[in-house]
Amino acid sequence: FSCQDSNDDTEDVSLFDAEEETTDRPKKSKIRHPVASFFHLFFRVSAIVVYLLCELFSSSFIACMVTIILLLSCDFWAVKNVTGRLMVGLRWWNHIDEDGKSHWVFESRKASAQESKTVSEAESRIFWLGLIACPVLWVIFAFSALFSFRVKWLAVVIMGVVLQGANLYGYIRCKVGSRKNLTSMATSYLGKQLLRQ
């Protein structure tokens, strides 16, 4: 699964054509979108729990696999299309122009005084924690399935890594910017770490 075409045609645009209405809310740390926050974690955690416990409750590999893939697919859609936009003001997608070229678009809400009203610190922490922790768990499950020779589960685990890793990659690109920014940030971070030691 690749998030770019061969020409690396990406563009950064402002988030959405019409800004959301912003009303004065008392605190930035208050969770403003509790349903989105719930579903941001629900599908992710449910897929992991089903993966860990399904052999205890069902002897059917197919039923477990279908359930996990449905939960992962619901998670991918919800995070990509709903929770990223509501919780942190980020969105990414692909469109194909008239020439048939694929363009990846990474949007982020412009920093302004209104952003402090629309993005909650608590929601941002929930979003990034769920977005980073769950793919890490799926990678651990992949190594576990590989080294324990559970080959039939490897396909399911790879689906978890790919779907949740794609969302993680897309949102990092939204947050950081273009690929040049991402590599320069990584290089500068590693340089600082080496200088400290």
GUDOTI-48713 format. One record per residue: residue number from 1; residue in three letters; y, z negated, x negated of N, C-alpha, C in turn. Coordinates in steps of 0.02 Angstrom, whole numbers. Each point is the difference from the previous one (the first is absolute). Layout:
BEGIN
@num=NUM, residu=ALA, npy=Y, npz=Z, npx=X, capy=Y, capz=Z, capx=X, cpy=Y, cpz=Z, cpx=X $
...
//
This chain:
BEGIN
@num=1, residu=PHE, npy=-59, npz=0, npx=-43, capy=59, capz=0, capx=43, cpy=60, cpz=0, cpx=-44 $
@num=2, residu=SER, npy=42, npz=49, npx=5, capy=59, capz=6, capx=-43, cpy=62, cpz=-2, cpx=42 $
@num=3, residu=CYS, npy=49, npz=-35, npx=-23, capy=62, capz=-7, capx=38, cpy=52, cpz=50, cpx=-22 $
@num=4, residu=GLN, npy=-19, npz=51, npx=-38, capy=49, capz=49, capx=-22, cpy=-33, cpz=68, cpx=-4 $
@num=5, residu=ASP, npy=42, npz=52, npx=6, capy=-27, capz=65, capx=-13, cpy=9, cpz=16, cpx=-74 $
@num=6, residu=SER, npy=-22, npz=58, npx=-22, capy=2, capz=15, capx=-71, cpy=70, cpz=6, cpx=-27 $
@num=7, residu=ASN, npy=49, npz=16, npx=43, capy=69, capz=7, capx=-24, cpy=38, cpz=-66, cpx=1 $
@num=8, residu=ASP, npy=-31, npz=-53, npx=25, capy=32, capz=-66, capx=5, cpy=64, cpz=5, cpx=39 $
@num=9, residu=ASP, npy=-2, npz=36, npx=57, capy=59, capz=6, capx=43, cpy=5, cpz=-62, cpx=43 $
@num=10, residu=THR, npy=39, npz=-47, npx=-23, capy=12, capz=-60, capx=39, cpy=74, cpz=-6, cpx=11 $
@num=11, residu=GLU, npy=18, npz=-34, npx=53, capy=70, capz=-11, capx=12, cpy=10, cpz=-70, cpx=27 $
@num=12, residu=ASP, npy=55, npz=-29, npx=-19, capy=18, capz=-66, capx=25, cpy=54, cpz=11, cpx=52 $
@num=13, residu=VAL, npy=-10, npz=-28, npx=59, capy=48, capz=9, capx=54, cpy=15, cpz=-68, cpx=30 $
@num=14, residu=SER, npy=55, npz=-3, npx=38, capy=16, capz=-62, capx=33, cpy=-48, cpz=-11, cpx=57 $
@num=15, residu=LEU, npy=-13, npz=-61, npx=17, capy=-51, capz=-17, capx=50, cpy=24, cpz=15, cpx=70 $
@num=16, residu=PHE, npy=-31, npz=48, npx=33, capy=10, capz=17, capx=70, cpy=69, cpz=30, cpx=13 $
@num=17, residu=ASP, npy=2, npz=40, npx=51, capy=62, capz=32, capx=19, cpy=47, cpz=-48, cpx=35 $
@num=18, residu=ALA, npy=-26, npz=-40, npx=44, capy=41, capz=-48, capx=36, cpy=-19, cpz=-70, cpx=-24 $
@num=19, residu=GLU, npy=49, npz=-38, npx=-21, capy=-13, capz=-68, capx=-23, cpy=-21, cpz=-43, cpx=59 $
@num=20, residu=GLU, npy=-43, npz=-48, npx=-13, capy=-20, capz=-47, capx=52, cpy=60, cpz=-43, cpx=18 $
@num=21, residu=GLU, npy=-2, npz=-24, npx=61, capy=53, capz=-45, capx=20, cpy=-7, cpz=-65, cpx=-40 $
@num=22, residu=THR, npy=55, npz=-26, npx=-22, capy=-2, capz=-62, capx=-38, cpy=39, cpz=-52, cpx=38 $
@num=23, residu=THR, npy=-34, npz=-52, npx=18, capy=32, capz=-56, capx=33, cpy=2, cpz=-58, cpx=-48 $
@num=24, residu=ASP, npy=47, npz=-43, npx=10, capy=5, capz=-58, capx=-45, cpy=-58, cpz=-47, cpx=12 $
@num=25, residu=ARG, npy=-38, npz=-11, npx=-53, capy=-56, capz=-46, capx=3, cpy=17, cpz=-61, cpx=-43 $
@num=26, residu=PRO, npy=-25, npz=-58, npx=18, capy=21, capz=-60, capx=-36, cpy=-21, cpz=-3, cpx=-73 $
@num=27, residu=LYS, npy=-62, npz=15, npx=-17, capy=-25, capz=-9, capx=-69, cpy=-35, cpz=62, cpx=-25 $
@num=28, residu=LYS, npy=7, npz=14, npx=-65, capy=-36, capz=56, capx=-30, cpy=-74, cpz=-15, cpx=-6 $
@num=29, residu=SER, npy=-19, npz=-62, npx=-8, capy=-70, capz=-16, capx=-11, cpy=-41, cpz=-2, cpx=65 $
@num=30, residu=LYS, npy=33, npz=5, npx=57, capy=-36, capz=-1, capx=63, cpy=-39, cpz=65, cpx=9 $
@num=31, residu=ILE, npy=-59, npz=-6, npx=28, capy=-41, capz=60, capx=13, cpy=26, cpz=33, cpx=64 $
@num=32, residu=ARG, npy=29, npz=59, npx=-9, capy=32, capz=35, capx=56, cpy=-50, cpz=44, cpx=38 $
@num=33, residu=HIS, npy=-54, npz=21, npx=-32, capy=-50, capz=43, capx=32, cpy=-69, cpz=-32, cpx=-5 $
@num=34, residu=PRO, npy=-12, npz=-52, npx=41, capy=-64, capz=-36, capx=-6, cpy=-61, cpz=43, cpx=17 $
@num=35, residu=VAL, npy=6, npz=46, npx=46, capy=-57, capz=42, capx=18, cpy=-16, cpz=47, cpx=-57 $
@num=36, residu=ALA, npy=51, npz=30, npx=-30, capy=-11, capz=45, capx=-58, cpy=-29, cpz=-39, cpx=-58 $
@num=37, residu=SER, npy=25, npz=-60, npx=-12, capy=-26, capz=-42, capx=-54, cpy=-73, cpz=-18, cpx=11 $
@num=38, residu=PHE, npy=-17, npz=-15, npx=62, capy=-69, capz=-17, capx=17, cpy=-46, cpz=60, cpx=-13 $
@num=39, residu=PHE, npy=18, npz=59, npx=26, capy=-44, capz=58, capx=-8, cpy=0, cpz=27, cpx=-71 $
@num=40, residu=HIS, npy=53, npz=-14, npx=-39, capy=0, capz=19, capx=-70, cpy=-57, cpz=-34, cpx=-37 $
@num=41, residu=LEU, npy=-13, npz=-62, npx=18, capy=-54, capz=-37, capx=-33, cpy=-67, cpz=3, cpx=38 $
@num=42, residu=PHE, npy=3, npz=8, npx=67, capy=-60, capz=-3, capx=41, cpy=-52, cpz=52, cpx=-20 $
@num=43, residu=PHE, npy=19, npz=63, npx=-1, capy=-49, capz=53, capx=-14, cpy=-27, cpz=-5, cpx=-72 $
@num=44, residu=ARG, npy=44, npz=-17, npx=-47, capy=-20, capz=-6, capx=-70, cpy=-51, cpz=-56, cpx=-9 $
@num=45, residu=VAL, npy=18, npz=-58, npx=25, capy=-43, capz=-59, capx=-9, cpy=-64, cpz=9, cpx=41 $
@num=46, residu=SER, npy=5, npz=30, npx=59, capy=-60, capz=11, capx=41, cpy=-50, cpz=45, cpx=-35 $
@num=47, residu=ALA, npy=24, npz=53, npx=-33, capy=-45, capz=45, capx=-35, cpy=-36, cpz=-37, cpx=-57 $
@num=48, residu=ILE, npy=37, npz=-43, npx=-35, capy=-31, capz=-38, capx=-55, cpy=-51, cpz=-50, cpx=27 $
@num=49, residu=VAL, npy=18, npz=-35, npx=54, capy=-46, capz=-49, capx=29, cpy=-63, cpz=35, cpx=26 $
@num=50, residu=VAL, npy=8, npz=56, npx=34, capy=-59, capz=37, capx=25, cpy=-43, cpz=22, cpx=-59 $
@num=51, residu=TYR, npy=31, npz=24, npx=-54, capy=-39, capz=21, capx=-58, cpy=-41, cpz=-58, cpx=-29 $
@num=52, residu=LEU, npy=32, npz=-59, npx=-4, capy=-34, capz=-58, capx=-31, cpy=-54, cpz=-29, cpx=45 $
@num=53, residu=LEU, npy=10, npz=2, npx=66, capy=-45, capz=-35, capx=46, cpy=-46, cpz=45, cpx=42 $
@num=54, residu=CYS, npy=8, npz=65, npx=-5, capy=-36, capz=43, capx=47, cpy=-76, cpz=-3, cpx=-9 $
@num=55, residu=GLU, npy=-24, npz=-10, npx=-61, capy=-72, capz=-2, capx=-10, cpy=-30, cpz=-64, cpx=30 $
@num=56, residu=LEU, npy=41, npz=-51, npx=10, capy=-24, capz=-61, capx=32, cpy=-10, cpz=9, cpx=75 $
@num=57, residu=PHE, npy=43, npz=41, npx=31, capy=0, capz=6, capx=72, cpy=-35, cpz=63, cpx=26 $
@num=58, residu=SER, npy=-7, npz=50, npx=-42, capy=-30, capz=63, capx=23, cpy=-43, cpz=29, cpx=-55 $
@num=59, residu=SER, npy=-56, npz=28, npx=20, capy=-43, capz=33, capx=-49, cpy=14, cpz=75, cpx=-3 $
@num=60, residu=SER, npy=45, npz=23, npx=42, capy=16, capz=72, capx=3, cpy=57, cpz=16, cpx=-49 $
@num=61, residu=PHE, npy=-17, npz=36, npx=-52, capy=50, capz=21, capx=-49, cpy=51, cpz=47, cpx=32 $
@num=62, residu=ILE, npy=-23, npz=45, npx=43, capy=45, capz=49, capx=32, cpy=53, cpz=-35, cpx=43 $
@num=63, residu=ALA, npy=-21, npz=-50, npx=39, capy=48, capz=-36, capx=42, cpy=52, cpz=-36, cpx=-42 $
@num=64, residu=CYS, npy=-22, npz=-31, npx=-54, capy=47, capz=-34, capx=-45, cpy=47, cpz=49, cpx=-33 $
@num=65, residu=MET, npy=-27, npz=56, npx=-24, capy=41, capz=50, capx=-33, cpy=53, cpz=28, cpx=47 $
@num=66, residu=VAL, npy=-20, npz=18, npx=60, capy=47, capz=28, capx=49, cpy=55, cpz=-50, cpx=17 $
@num=67, residu=THR, npy=-19, npz=-63, npx=9, capy=49, capz=-52, capx=16, cpy=50, cpz=-8, cpx=-56 $
@num=68, residu=ILE, npy=-24, npz=-3, npx=-62, capy=45, capz=-8, capx=-57, cpy=46, cpz=60, cpx=-8 $
@num=69, residu=ILE, npy=-27, npz=60, npx=8, capy=42, capz=60, capx=-8, cpy=51, cpz=5, cpx=56 $
@num=70, residu=LEU, npy=-18, npz=-20, npx=61, capy=49, capz=-1, capx=55, cpy=56, cpz=-50, cpx=-14 $
@num=71, residu=LEU, npy=-18, npz=-59, npx=-24, capy=51, capz=-50, capx=-16, cpy=45, cpz=24, cpx=-57 $
@num=72, residu=LEU, npy=-29, npz=31, npx=-51, capy=40, capz=27, capx=-56, cpy=46, cpz=56, cpx=24 $
@num=73, residu=SER, npy=-24, npz=42, npx=45, capy=41, capz=55, capx=26, cpy=58, cpz=-27, cpx=42 $
@num=74, residu=CYS, npy=-15, npz=-49, npx=42, capy=54, capz=-31, capx=40, cpy=51, cpz=-33, cpx=-45 $
@num=75, residu=ASP, npy=-24, npz=-32, npx=-53, capy=46, capz=-32, capx=-48, cpy=43, cpz=53, cpx=-34 $
@num=76, residu=PHE, npy=-30, npz=55, npx=-23, capy=38, capz=52, capx=-33, cpy=55, cpz=27, cpx=45 $
@num=77, residu=TRP, npy=-17, npz=14, npx=62, capy=50, capz=27, capx=47, cpy=54, cpz=-51, cpx=15 $
@num=78, residu=ALA, npy=-20, npz=-62, npx=14, capy=50, capz=-51, capx=18, cpy=48, cpz=-15, cpx=-57 $
@num=79, residu=VAL, npy=-27, npz=-6, npx=-60, capy=43, capz=-15, capx=-58, cpy=45, cpz=59, cpx=-16 $
@num=80, residu=LYS, npy=-28, npz=59, npx=0, capy=39, capz=60, capx=-19, cpy=54, cpz=16, cpx=51 $
@num=81, residu=ASN, npy=-14, npz=-8, npx=64, capy=46, capz=24, capx=52, cpy=41, cpz=-55, cpx=34 $
@num=82, residu=VAL, npy=-22, npz=-62, npx=-2, capy=35, capz=-52, capx=39, cpy=24, cpz=-57, cpx=-44 $
@num=83, residu=THR, npy=-46, npz=-36, npx=-32, capy=20, capz=-62, capx=-32, cpy=45, cpz=10, cpx=-61 $
@num=84, residu=GLY, npy=-10, npz=54, npx=-38, capy=44, capz=12, capx=-57, cpy=72, cpz=11, cpx=22 $
@num=85, residu=ARG, npy=8, npz=36, npx=53, capy=67, capz=15, capx=26, cpy=33, cpz=-64, cpx=28 $
@num=86, residu=LEU, npy=-37, npz=-38, npx=39, capy=29, capz=-59, capx=32, cpy=10, cpz=-58, cpx=-49 $
@num=87, residu=MET, npy=-50, npz=-12, npx=-43, capy=2, capz=-61, capx=-41, cpy=41, cpz=7, cpx=-63 $
@num=88, residu=VAL, npy=1, npz=59, npx=-32, capy=37, capz=7, capx=-63, cpy=46, cpz=61, cpx=-2 $
@num=89, residu=GLY, npy=2, npz=39, npx=53, capy=45, capz=58, capx=1, cpy=-22, cpz=57, cpx=-45 $
@num=90, residu=LEU, npy=-65, npz=11, npx=-7, capy=-26, capz=54, capx=-42, cpy=-47, cpz=43, cpx=41 $
@num=91, residu=ARG, npy=-3, npz=65, npx=-18, capy=-45, capz=47, capx=34, cpy=-14, cpz=58, cpx=-46 $
@num=92, residu=TRP, npy=-61, npz=28, npx=4, capy=-17, capz=60, capx=-39, cpy=-44, cpz=45, cpx=42 $
@num=93, residu=TRP, npy=5, npz=65, npx=-14, capy=-41, capz=49, capx=34, cpy=2, cpz=66, cpx=-37 $
@num=94, residu=ASN, npy=-39, npz=48, npx=25, capy=-4, capz=67, capx=-30, cpy=19, cpz=51, cpx=53 $
@num=95, residu=HIS, npy=37, npz=51, npx=-22, capy=12, capz=56, capx=46, cpy=-7, cpz=65, cpx=-39 $
@num=96, residu=ILE, npy=-17, npz=53, npx=35, capy=-10, capz=66, capx=-30, cpy=55, cpz=46, cpx=24 $
@num=97, residu=ASP, npy=35, npz=31, npx=-48, capy=56, capz=44, capx=18, cpy=-25, cpz=69, cpx=21 $
@num=98, residu=GLU, npy=47, npz=46, npx=14, capy=-17, capz=67, capx=24, cpy=-40, cpz=40, cpx=-51 $
@num=99, residu=ASP, npy=9, npz=-15, npx=-65, capy=-35, capz=36, capx=-53, cpy=-70, cpz=-28, cpx=-11 $
@num=100, residu=GLY, npy=-18, npz=-52, npx=34, capy=-66, capz=-30, capx=-7, cpy=-4, cpz=-52, cpx=-55 $
@num=101, residu=LYS, npy=57, npz=-19, npx=-28, capy=0, capz=-51, capx=-53, cpy=1, cpz=-69, cpx=31 $
@num=102, residu=SER, npy=-38, npz=-45, npx=-31, capy=-5, capz=-69, capx=23, cpy=56, cpz=-41, cpx=-33 $
@num=103, residu=HIS, npy=34, npz=-39, npx=41, capy=54, capz=-43, capx=-25, cpy=-13, cpz=-71, cpx=22 $
@num=104, residu=TRP, npy=0, npz=-46, npx=-48, capy=-8, capz=-71, capx=16, cpy=68, cpz=-31, cpx=5 $
@num=105, residu=VAL, npy=12, npz=-36, npx=53, capy=65, capz=-31, capx=13, cpy=-9, cpz=-75, cpx=-2 $
@num=106, residu=PHE, npy=41, npz=-34, npx=-39, capy=-1, capz=-73, capx=-6, cpy=68, cpz=-26, cpx=21 $
@num=107, residu=GLU, npy=1, npz=-37, npx=55, capy=64, capz=-24, capx=27, cpy=8, cpz=-75, cpx=-12 $
@num=108, residu=SER, npy=61, npz=-19, npx=-11, capy=16, capz=-71, capx=-1, cpy=69, cpz=-10, cpx=31 $
@num=109, residu=ARG, npy=7, npz=-53, npx=36, capy=64, capz=-16, capx=31, cpy=50, cpz=-14, cpx=-55 $
@num=110, residu=LYS, npy=58, npz=29, npx=5, capy=52, capz=-10, capx=-51, cpy=22, cpz=-73, cpx=0 $
@num=111, residu=ALA, npy=11, npz=-27, npx=-60, capy=22, capz=-70, capx=-6, cpy=72, cpz=-6, cpx=26 $
@num=112, residu=SER, npy=9, npz=-45, npx=46, capy=66, capz=-11, capx=29, cpy=3, cpz=-70, cpx=28 $
@num=113, residu=ALA, npy=56, npz=-17, npx=28, capy=6, capz=-66, capx=32, cpy=-46, cpz=-5, cpx=61 $
@num=114, residu=GLN, npy=-13, npz=58, npx=32, capy=-44, capz=-1, capx=58, cpy=-72, cpz=-13, cpx=-19 $
@num=115, residu=GLU, npy=-20, npz=19, npx=-61, capy=-69, capz=-9, capx=-21, cpy=-20, cpz=-74, cpx=1 $
@num=116, residu=SER, npy=48, npz=-43, npx=-19, capy=-16, capz=-71, capx=0, cpy=-14, cpz=-25, cpx=70 $
@num=117, residu=LYS, npy=27, npz=35, npx=50, capy=-13, capz=-19, capx=70, cpy=-65, cpz=29, cpx=25 $
@num=118, residu=THR, npy=-23, npz=57, npx=-27, capy=-58, capz=34, capx=28, cpy=-64, cpz=-16, cpx=-37 $
@num=119, residu=VAL, npy=3, npz=-23, npx=-63, capy=-61, capz=-15, capx=-38, cpy=-4, cpz=-75, cpx=-13 $
@num=120, residu=SER, npy=-53, npz=-29, npx=22, capy=-11, capz=-72, capx=-9, cpy=-38, cpz=-12, cpx=-65 $
@num=121, residu=GLU, npy=19, npz=-52, npx=-37, capy=-35, capz=-16, capx=-62, cpy=-72, cpz=-20, cpx=13 $
@num=122, residu=ALA, npy=-12, npz=-37, npx=54, capy=-69, capz=-21, capx=17, cpy=-43, cpz=61, cpx=16 $
@num=123, residu=GLU, npy=26, npz=47, npx=39, capy=-37, capz=60, capx=16, cpy=-13, cpz=42, cpx=-61 $
@num=124, residu=SER, npy=49, npz=4, npx=-44, capy=-8, capz=38, capx=-62, cpy=-56, cpz=-29, cpx=-42 $
@num=125, residu=ARG, npy=-2, npz=-66, npx=-6, capy=-54, capz=-33, capx=-38, cpy=-68, cpz=14, cpx=31 $
@num=126, residu=ILE, npy=-4, npz=-6, npx=66, capy=-63, capz=13, capx=36, cpy=-22, cpz=72, cpx=-12 $
@num=127, residu=PHE, npy=47, npz=47, npx=6, capy=-15, capz=70, capx=-9, cpy=-28, cpz=15, cpx=-69 $
@num=128, residu=TRP, npy=36, npz=-21, npx=-52, capy=-20, capz=16, capx=-68, cpy=-63, cpz=-38, cpx=-21 $
@num=129, residu=LEU, npy=-7, npz=-62, npx=22, capy=-61, capz=-37, capx=-16, cpy=-62, cpz=34, cpx=30 $
@num=130, residu=GLY, npy=4, npz=19, npx=64, capy=-56, capz=34, capx=31, cpy=-12, cpz=69, cpx=-30 $
@num=131, residu=LEU, npy=54, npz=34, npx=-18, capy=-6, capz=68, capx=-27, cpy=-32, cpz=0, cpx=-69 $
@num=132, residu=ILE, npy=12, npz=-52, npx=-40, capy=-26, capz=-2, capx=-68, cpy=-68, cpz=-35, cpx=-4 $
@num=133, residu=ALA, npy=-7, npz=-56, npx=35, capy=-61, capz=-41, capx=-7, cpy=-62, cpz=35, cpx=27 $
@num=134, residu=CYS, npy=5, npz=34, npx=56, capy=-59, capz=30, capx=31, cpy=-30, cpz=58, cpx=-41 $
@num=135, residu=PRO, npy=41, npz=46, npx=-27, capy=-30, capz=52, capx=-43, cpy=-33, cpz=-30, cpx=-63 $
@num=136, residu=VAL, npy=29, npz=-54, npx=-26, capy=-31, capz=-33, capx=-58, cpy=-69, cpz=-26, cpx=19 $
@num=137, residu=LEU, npy=-6, npz=-29, npx=60, capy=-66, capz=-24, capx=22, cpy=-49, cpz=58, cpx=8 $
@num=138, residu=TRP, npy=23, npz=57, npx=27, capy=-45, capz=57, capx=8, cpy=-23, cpz=27, cpx=-68 $
@num=139, residu=VAL, npy=43, npz=-2, npx=-50, capy=-20, capz=21, capx=-67, cpy=-53, cpz=-48, cpx=-27 $
@num=140, residu=ILE, npy=9, npz=-65, npx=11, capy=-51, capz=-49, capx=-21, cpy=-66, cpz=14, cpx=36 $
@num=141, residu=PHE, npy=4, npz=14, npx=65, capy=-61, capz=16, capx=38, cpy=-33, cpz=64, cpx=-27 $
@num=142, residu=ALA, npy=40, npz=48, npx=-23, capy=-28, capz=62, capx=-27, cpy=-40, cpz=-14, cpx=-63 $
@num=143, residu=PHE, npy=28, npz=-40, npx=-45, capy=-38, capz=-18, capx=-60, cpy=-62, cpz=-41, cpx=16 $
@num=144, residu=SER, npy=7, npz=-45, npx=48, capy=-57, capz=-41, capx=21, cpy=-56, cpz=44, cpx=29 $
@num=145, residu=ALA, npy=18, npz=48, npx=43, capy=-51, capz=44, capx=29, cpy=-31, cpz=45, cpx=-53 $
@num=146, residu=LEU, npy=40, npz=21, npx=-48, capy=-25, capz=43, capx=-53, cpy=-49, cpz=-37, cpx=-45 $
@num=147, residu=PHE, npy=19, npz=-60, npx=-22, capy=-42, capz=-38, capx=-47, cpy=-60, cpz=-33, cpx=33 $
@num=148, residu=SER, npy=3, npz=-11, npx=66, capy=-58, capz=-28, capx=34, cpy=-44, cpz=54, cpx=31 $
@num=149, residu=PHE, npy=16, npz=63, npx=-14, capy=-39, capz=58, capx=23, cpy=-5, cpz=4, cpx=76 $
@num=150, residu=ARG, npy=54, npz=-19, npx=34, capy=3, capz=8, capx=73, cpy=34, cpz=67, cpx=14 $
@num=151, residu=VAL, npy=-35, npz=53, npx=-15, capy=29, capz=67, capx=2, cpy=23, cpz=19, cpx=70 $
@num=152, residu=LYS, npy=-37, npz=-19, npx=51, capy=20, capz=19, capx=68, cpy=67, cpz=-31, cpx=19 $
@num=153, residu=TRP, npy=17, npz=-58, npx=-27, capy=64, capz=-32, capx=15, cpy=57, cpz=28, cpx=-42 $
@num=154, residu=LEU, npy=-17, npz=35, npx=-53, capy=51, capz=26, capx=-45, cpy=46, cpz=50, cpx=35 $
@num=155, residu=ALA, npy=-27, npz=41, npx=45, capy=41, capz=48, capx=37, cpy=50, cpz=-36, cpx=45 $
@num=156, residu=VAL, npy=-21, npz=-53, npx=32, capy=44, capz=-39, capx=43, cpy=56, cpz=-32, cpx=-41 $
@num=157, residu=VAL, npy=-19, npz=-29, npx=-56, capy=49, capz=-33, capx=-42, cpy=50, cpz=50, cpx=-29 $
@num=158, residu=ILE, npy=-24, npz=59, npx=-18, capy=45, capz=51, capx=-26, cpy=50, cpz=21, cpx=54 $
@num=159, residu=MET, npy=-21, npz=2, npx=63, capy=47, capz=14, capx=55, cpy=54, cpz=-53, cpx=3 $
@num=160, residu=GLY, npy=-20, npz=-63, npx=-9, capy=49, capz=-54, capx=-1, cpy=50, cpz=7, cpx=-57 $
@num=161, residu=VAL, npy=-26, npz=16, npx=-58, capy=44, capz=8, capx=-59, cpy=48, cpz=59, cpx=12 $
@num=162, residu=VAL, npy=-26, npz=56, npx=25, capy=42, capz=60, capx=9, cpy=53, cpz=-11, cpx=53 $
@num=163, residu=LEU, npy=-19, npz=-24, npx=59, capy=48, capz=-7, capx=55, cpy=53, cpz=-52, cpx=-16 $
@num=164, residu=GLN, npy=-21, npz=-58, npx=-24, capy=49, capz=-52, capx=-14, cpy=38, cpz=15, cpx=-65 $
@num=165, residu=GLY, npy=-32, npz=32, npx=-48, capy=34, capz=20, capx=-61, cpy=53, cpz=53, cpx=13 $
@num=166, residu=ALA, npy=-14, npz=46, npx=47, capy=49, capz=52, capx=17, cpy=63, cpz=-31, cpx=30 $
@num=167, residu=ASN, npy=-8, npz=-47, npx=45, capy=59, capz=-34, capx=27, cpy=37, cpz=-38, cpx=-54 $
@num=168, residu=LEU, npy=-36, npz=-34, npx=-43, capy=33, capz=-37, capx=-55, cpy=40, cpz=48, cpx=-44 $
@num=169, residu=TYR, npy=-30, npz=56, npx=-19, capy=34, capz=49, capx=-42, cpy=62, cpz=28, cpx=35 $
@num=170, residu=GLY, npy=-8, npz=18, npx=64, capy=57, capz=27, capx=38, cpy=57, cpz=-48, cpx=4 $
@num=171, residu=TYR, npy=-14, npz=-63, npx=14, capy=54, capz=-49, capx=7, cpy=31, cpz=-19, cpx=-67 $
@num=172, residu=ILE, npy=-39, npz=2, npx=-54, capy=30, capz=-11, capx=-66, cpy=47, cpz=57, cpx=-16 $
@num=173, residu=ARG, npy=-20, npz=61, npx=17, capy=44, capz=58, capx=-11, cpy=63, cpz=-6, cpx=42 $
@num=174, residu=CYS, npy=-6, npz=-25, npx=61, capy=60, capz=-10, capx=42, cpy=46, cpz=-52, cpx=-30 $
@num=175, residu=LYS, npy=-29, npz=-54, npx=-23, capy=40, capz=-55, capx=-27, cpy=32, cpz=17, cpx=-66 $
@num=176, residu=VAL, npy=-38, npz=31, npx=-45, capy=24, capz=11, capx=-68, cpy=38, cpz=66, cpx=-5 $
@num=177, residu=GLY, npy=-23, npz=52, npx=34, capy=33, capz=64, capx=-4, cpy=-47, cpz=52, cpx=-28 $
@num=178, residu=SER, npy=27, npz=46, npx=-38, capy=-39, capz=57, capx=-24, cpy=-49, cpz=-21, cpx=-54 $
@num=179, residu=ARG, npy=-44, npz=45, npx=-19, capy=-51, capz=-13, capx=-50, cpy=31, cpz=-19, cpx=-67 $
@num=180, residu=LYS, npy=56, npz=32, npx=-17, capy=33, capz=-15, capx=-63, cpy=22, cpz=-73, cpx=-1 $
@num=181, residu=ASN, npy=27, npz=-24, npx=56, capy=20, capz=-70, capx=3, cpy=-60, cpz=-46, cpx=-7 $
@num=182, residu=LEU, npy=-56, npz=19, npx=31, capy=-60, capz=-41, capx=-2, cpy=-27, cpz=-5, cpx=-71 $
@num=183, residu=THR, npy=-4, npz=56, npx=-36, capy=-25, capz=-3, capx=-68, cpy=49, cpz=-33, cpx=-47 $
@num=184, residu=SER, npy=65, npz=11, npx=9, capy=48, capz=-33, capx=-43, cpy=1, cpz=-75, cpx=12 $
@num=185, residu=MET, npy=-11, npz=-21, npx=63, capy=-3, capz=-71, capx=15, cpy=-61, cpz=-32, cpx=-33 $
@num=186, residu=ALA, npy=-57, npz=33, npx=4, capy=-61, capz=-26, capx=-31, cpy=8, cpz=-3, cpx=-76 $
@num=187, residu=THR, npy=29, npz=52, npx=-30, capy=10, capz=1, capx=-72, cpy=48, cpz=-55, cpx=-22 $
@num=188, residu=SER, npy=54, npz=-9, npx=37, capy=48, capz=-53, capx=-19, cpy=-31, cpz=-69, cpx=8 $
@num=189, residu=TYR, npy=-41, npz=-10, npx=52, capy=-33, capz=-65, capx=10, cpy=-48, cpz=-14, cpx=-58 $
@num=190, residu=LEU, npy=-41, npz=49, npx=-18, capy=-47, capz=-9, capx=-55, cpy=37, cpz=-12, cpx=-66 $
@num=191, residu=GLY, npy=55, npz=35, npx=-9, capy=41, capz=-10, capx=-61, cpy=27, cpz=-71, cpx=-4 $
@num=192, residu=LYS, npy=25, npz=-25, npx=56, capy=26, capz=-69, capx=2, cpy=-55, cpz=-50, cpx=-14 $
@num=193, residu=GLN, npy=-61, npz=12, npx=27, capy=-55, capz=-46, capx=-11, cpy=-21, cpz=-1, cpx=-74 $
@num=194, residu=LEU, npy=0, npz=58, npx=-32, capy=-17, capz=4, capx=-71, cpy=53, cpz=-34, cpx=-43 $
@num=195, residu=LEU, npy=63, npz=7, npx=18, capy=54, capz=-32, capx=-38, cpy=-3, cpz=-76, cpx=5 $
@num=196, residu=ARG, npy=-21, npz=-25, npx=58, capy=-5, capz=-72, capx=8, cpy=-52, cpz=-30, cpx=-47 $
@num=197, residu=GLN, npy=-54, npz=38, npx=-12, capy=-53, capz=-27, capx=-41, cpy=14, cpz=16, cpx=-72 $
//
